[in-house]
C-alpha cells in the first residue's frame, strides 16, 4: 500500500493522512465500522463512509472508501475548523486519489 502524511500548517496537530491499498470490500466495511465512519457518502467509489471527527480523536473528518479492489482512508485532524469544509476536503481528496488509482 501507499501511506502519506502531510502537516497542513505549522501546527503539528493539523494534518492529513491518506492510505491506499488493495483490499476486499469486506475489509473496507469492517474498517469503516471500526473507525466509526457511519455516514454514507453517495457517489464516491463503490462504498464510502465518513465520520465527522478524526478517528484519532478530536476535531476533523475521517473517510473510508472502496472502489475496484482499492481501499482508501483519509484522516483530517484540525481543531476549530468548519465541519462542512473538512468533510468536503476529505471527500475531494478521496475522489482525486481514487480517480488516479483506476
Secondary structure by P-SEA (a helix, b strand, c coil): cbbbbbbcccccccbbbbbbbbbcaaaaaaaaaaacccccccccccbbbbbccccccccbbbbbbbcccbbbbbbbbbccccaaaaaaaaaaaaaaaaaaac
